[in-house]
Amino acid sequence: MAILELWIQAEGAVLLWIQENLRFDLLTPLVRFITFLGNGGWFWIVLALLLCGFRRTRRAGLAAGAALLLSLLVNNLLLKNLVARVRPYEVIQGLRILIPPPQDFSFPSGHAGASFAAAAAMYPYLRRPYGRGLLILAGLIALSRLYLGVHYPTDVLAGALIGTLLGVAAARLIGRLRGRFLDRLPD
């Protein structure tokens, strides 16, 4: 058996273990809500727009907006279509999903990518408790995808890693623009 097949079987075993040991009727509505926050990146988009409205948090909002755009391009438009990995519930016998089936490919997780991109981009520009809270929320959104059975662990890990790198790049880009024109924008 090839190493890739063994790896896929191991990831399937992790998802089935989550299904059998971590899913609880009382927890499922909360996890669905957490994943809903990541749908289409809407929460992060709204937060970025709100932050752009105030001089003190404008750089955080702009960095998040740039990171979300990069995540959309790299994760959702390029990598998902290039890799074309089918969703785990289509392959793993006995895996039940807890939300309607997503219509795109599995790798990398767009929820994890967008969430970590936005949170990592905002982190340098916000007070630590807020930045840490956003990183924790990004992690919860990413983990929710495993709980719901719609991503393999490596989909979520790759989305989080790529999103973080894109978020750091966006934050650095906004940092370089500082003083050139960002500080001159009206309130």
Disulfide bonds with the S-S distance in Angstrom:
none
